[in-house]
Amino acid sequence: MAFGTATICTNSGKAIAAKRHVGTTPSQAEPNYIGIGTGATGAARTAVAADTALSTAVESRVAGTSSTVTTTVTNDTYQTVGTITASATRAVDEAGTFDASAAGNMDISATFAVVNLASGDSLQLTVKKVFG
């Protein structure tokens, strides 16, 4: 399932991308932590550039595996893949990438149709940030 309802690189995400270019050892942390949330679709929330957090975060963020992939031009896309396991029944309708395992800055904000998870179910998310 592709994210589709609303997906945006937040204002913080734009700053993260720019800061990752500075110096030989950027001080900006990589935004490879993935979190999931509830309450976005039900509350008619859509992703906006000023987003800083999920509507209601559920589960702990996971450190995703990051890479560069090709969308249009070789290596024009930053991709993070992570799997989150539900600790209870969840009706997940949003996800985001962050530069820290807790708090931190939101890079990508995405809302989508509800995905119902039972306790113990896993959800693998692939989040792509295309530069172009």
Secondary structure by P-SEA (a helix, b strand, c coil): ccccccccccaaaaaaaaaaacccccccccccbbbbbcccccccccccccccccccccccccbbbbbbbbccccccbbbbbbbbbbcccccccccccccccccccccbbbbccbbbbcccbbbbbbbbbbcc
